[in-house]
């Protein structure tokens, strides 16, 4: 199978748009004040803070608009899909990863699950995701489902691959996050794969999966997945379900 393209034809908005606004507000005032008062020692400090904030904002914008597509193209290519698999995207949002996965399963199916909250992604609505699937020419194999990740409306072992991008951390409590990861494990067939990308809590997800008997790897994405800087780097948890049944 060819690698999924990181050049997108749909419109995927911004992840956590409030964070973009916060970064801009942290960068612009000291930058402007530093330029105005740069002759003063404290003006130079403000200017330095503004430049640092601007770099952080630029990294965030790159990650949300371009970087995440590049790192997910790499991760999906590494799965080695044959083309007839069933894939589920947990917390699919506007379909950035969903449509990339759907490109790789022309004889399969891709199911996107979300609660469609705009706080998690700008303009996050099911109709926008459908439009993006049409723009990427994969609408014929994409289905959308409104559901909570902690209680998926699917049978055991229904999917060959489950993916999730920057979604599980939105569940506020540890028990809820563990439940979501266990649900992802449940709907995978024996030998199926799970790929979770997130900016936080990935060690929790890895521990939950190891307790279920999954073979797990846990690694950082690199600078393209920096949502502001290395302190908010995306990490990937990839795992394979054991052949025996997951309890």
C-alpha positions as CSV (number, residue, x, y, z in Angstrom):
1,X,0.0,0.0,0.0
2,X,1.2,3.6,-0.7
3,X,1.9,5.9,2.2
4,X,-0.9,8.3,3.2
5,X,-0.4,11.8,1.8
6,X,0.3,14.6,4.3
7,X,-1.0,17.1,1.7
8,X,-4.7,17.5,2.7
9,X,-7.5,18.8,0.6
10,X,-10.0,19.2,3.4
11,X,-10.1,21.9,6.1
12,X,-9.1,20.7,9.6
13,X,-9.1,23.8,11.7
14,X,-7.0,24.2,14.8
15,X,-6.5,21.9,17.8
16,X,-7.6,23.4,21.1
17,X,-8.2,26.9,19.6
18,X,-8.2,28.5,23.0
19,X,-4.6,27.5,23.4
20,X,-3.7,29.3,20.2
21,X,-5.3,32.5,21.6
22,X,-3.5,32.1,24.9
23,X,-0.1,31.7,23.2
24,X,-0.7,34.8,21.1
25,X,-1.8,36.8,24.1
26,X,1.4,35.7,26.0
27,X,3.6,36.6,23.0
28,X,2.3,39.8,21.5
29,X,2.1,42.2,24.4
30,X,5.7,41.7,25.6
31,X,6.9,41.6,22.0
32,X,5.3,45.0,21.3
33,X,6.4,46.5,24.6
34,X,9.9,45.1,24.2
35,X,10.2,46.8,20.8
36,X,9.0,50.1,22.2
37,X,11.2,50.1,25.2
38,X,14.1,48.0,24.0
39,X,16.7,50.6,25.2
40,X,15.7,49.8,28.8
41,X,17.1,46.7,30.5
42,X,13.6,45.5,31.3
43,X,12.5,46.3,27.7
44,X,15.1,43.8,26.5
45,X,13.7,41.2,28.9
46,X,10.2,41.8,27.5
47,X,11.5,41.5,24.0
48,X,13.2,38.2,24.7
49,X,10.0,36.9,26.3
50,X,8.0,38.1,23.3
51,X,10.4,36.4,20.9
52,X,10.2,33.1,22.9
53,X,6.4,33.3,22.9
54,X,6.3,33.9,19.2
55,X,8.5,30.9,18.5
56,X,6.2,28.8,20.8
57,X,3.2,30.1,18.9
58,X,4.8,29.3,15.5
59,X,5.6,25.7,16.6
60,X,2.0,25.2,17.8
61,X,0.6,26.5,14.5
62,X,2.9,24.3,12.5
63,X,2.0,21.2,14.6
64,X,-1.7,21.7,14.3
65,X,-1.7,22.7,10.6
66,X,1.1,20.6,9.1
67,X,3.2,18.7,11.6
68,X,0.6,16.3,12.9
69,X,-0.2,15.2,9.3
70,X,3.4,14.4,8.6
71,X,3.9,12.4,11.8
72,X,0.6,10.5,11.4
73,X,1.5,9.7,7.7
74,X,4.6,8.1,9.1
75,X,2.8,6.2,11.8
76,X,0.0,4.9,9.5
77,X,2.5,3.8,6.9
78,X,4.4,1.9,9.5
79,X,1.3,-0.2,10.4
80,X,1.5,-1.8,6.9
81,X,-2.2,-2.0,6.2
82,X,-3.2,-4.4,3.4
83,X,-6.2,-2.3,2.2
84,X,-9.2,-4.3,3.4
85,X,-9.1,-3.6,7.2
86,X,-11.7,-1.9,9.4
87,X,-10.3,1.1,11.2
88,X,-11.8,3.2,14.0
89,X,-10.6,6.7,14.9
90,X,-11.5,7.5,18.5
91,X,-12.0,11.2,18.9
92,X,-11.8,11.8,15.1
93,X,-12.7,15.6,15.2
94,X,-12.8,17.0,11.7
95,X,-11.2,13.8,10.3
96,X,-7.5,14.6,10.0
97,X,-6.4,11.1,10.9
98,X,-9.6,9.4,9.9
99,X,-9.3,10.4,6.2
100,X,-5.6,9.5,6.1
101,X,-6.4,6.0,7.4
102,X,-9.4,5.7,5.0
103,X,-7.0,6.4,2.1
104,X,-5.1,3.2,3.1
105,X,-8.2,0.9,3.2
106,X,-9.8,1.2,-0.3
107,X,-11.5,-2.1,0.2
108,X,-12.2,-1.7,3.9
109,X,-13.9,0.9,6.2
110,X,-13.0,3.7,8.5
111,X,-15.3,4.7,11.4
112,X,-14.9,8.1,13.2
113,X,-16.2,8.5,16.7
114,X,-16.5,11.8,18.5
115,X,-18.7,14.0,20.7
116,X,-18.1,17.0,18.4
117,X,-17.0,19.6,20.9
118,X,-15.6,22.8,19.5
119,X,-13.5,23.4,22.6
120,X,-11.3,20.4,21.5
121,X,-11.1,21.5,17.9
122,X,-12.3,24.6,16.1
123,X,-15.5,24.0,14.0
124,X,-15.7,20.5,15.2
125,X,-19.0,19.2,13.7
126,X,-20.0,15.9,12.0
127,X,-21.0,17.7,8.8
128,X,-17.6,19.3,8.6
129,X,-16.0,15.8,8.9
130,X,-18.3,14.4,6.2
131,X,-17.3,17.3,3.9
132,X,-13.6,16.6,4.5
133,X,-14.1,12.9,3.8
134,X,-15.7,14.0,0.5
135,X,-12.8,16.4,-0.3
136,X,-10.3,13.6,0.3
137,X,-12.3,11.2,-1.9
138,X,-12.9,8.7,0.8
139,X,-16.5,9.4,1.7
140,X,-17.6,6.0,0.4
141,X,-15.8,4.2,3.1
142,X,-16.2,6.6,6.1
143,X,-18.9,6.3,8.7
144,X,-19.4,8.7,11.6
145,X,-20.7,7.7,15.1
146,X,-21.5,10.0,18.0
147,X,-20.4,8.3,21.1
148,X,-18.3,8.6,24.3
149,X,-14.9,6.9,24.1
150,X,-15.6,5.3,27.5
151,X,-18.6,3.4,26.1
152,X,-18.1,2.5,22.5
153,X,-21.2,1.1,20.7
154,X,-19.2,-1.6,18.9
155,X,-18.9,-5.4,19.3
156,X,-15.8,-7.0,20.7
157,X,-13.1,-7.5,18.1
158,X,-14.8,-5.4,15.4
159,X,-11.7,-3.6,14.1
160,X,-8.3,-4.3,12.8
161,X,-6.8,-0.9,13.8
162,X,-7.8,1.7,16.3
163,X,-6.2,5.2,16.3
164,X,-6.7,8.2,18.5
165,X,-5.1,11.7,18.1
166,X,-5.0,14.2,20.9
167,X,-8.4,13.0,22.3
168,X,-8.1,10.7,25.4
169,X,-6.5,13.4,27.5
170,X,-9.7,15.4,27.3
171,X,-11.3,12.9,29.7
172,X,-10.6,14.6,33.0
173,X,-10.2,11.6,35.4
174,X,-7.7,8.8,35.3
175,X,-10.4,6.1,35.7
176,X,-12.2,7.5,32.7
177,X,-9.1,7.6,30.6
178,X,-8.2,4.0,31.5
179,X,-11.8,3.0,30.6
180,X,-11.4,4.6,27.2
181,X,-8.2,2.7,26.5
182,X,-9.8,-0.5,27.6
183,X,-12.7,0.1,25.3
184,X,-10.2,0.7,22.4
185,X,-8.6,-2.6,23.3
186,X,-12.0,-4.4,23.5
187,X,-13.1,-3.5,20.0
188,X,-9.8,-4.7,18.4
189,X,-9.6,-8.2,17.0
190,X,-6.9,-10.5,18.4
191,X,-3.6,-9.3,16.8
192,X,-5.1,-5.9,16.0
193,X,-3.1,-2.7,16.5
194,X,-3.7,0.5,18.5
195,X,-2.0,3.8,17.9
196,X,-2.6,6.7,20.3
197,X,-1.0,10.1,20.0
198,X,-1.4,12.6,22.9
199,X,0.4,15.4,24.6
200,X,-0.1,14.1,28.1
201,X,-1.0,10.9,30.0
202,X,0.6,8.6,27.5
203,X,2.4,6.7,30.2
204,X,-1.0,5.9,31.7
205,X,-2.2,4.5,28.4
206,X,0.9,2.4,28.0
207,X,0.5,1.0,31.5
208,X,-3.2,0.1,31.0
209,X,-2.4,-1.7,27.7
210,X,0.6,-3.6,29.2
211,X,-1.8,-4.8,32.0
212,X,-4.0,-6.2,29.3
213,X,-1.2,-8.1,27.8
214,X,-0.5,-5.8,24.8
215,X,3.0,-5.5,23.3
216,X,3.6,-1.7,23.7
217,X,6.0,0.9,22.5
218,X,6.1,4.5,23.7
219,X,8.0,7.2,22.0
220,X,8.1,11.0,21.2
221,X,7.0,12.2,17.8
222,X,9.9,14.7,17.2
223,X,9.7,18.4,16.7
224,X,6.9,18.3,14.2
225,X,4.6,17.2,17.0
226,X,5.6,20.1,19.4
227,X,2.4,22.0,20.3
228,X,4.4,25.0,21.5
229,X,7.7,23.4,22.5
230,X,9.3,20.2,23.8
231,X,7.3,20.5,27.0
232,X,4.1,19.9,25.0
233,X,5.5,17.3,22.6
234,X,3.2,14.6,21.1
235,X,4.1,11.1,22.2
236,X,2.9,7.9,20.5
237,X,1.7,4.7,22.2
238,X,1.6,1.9,19.7
239,X,0.4,-1.6,20.8
240,X,-0.6,-5.0,19.4
241,X,-3.4,-7.0,21.0
242,X,-2.4,-10.5,22.1
243,X,-3.9,-13.5,20.3
244,X,-5.6,-14.5,23.5
245,X,-8.8,-12.7,24.5
246,X,-8.3,-9.4,26.4
247,X,-10.2,-9.5,29.7
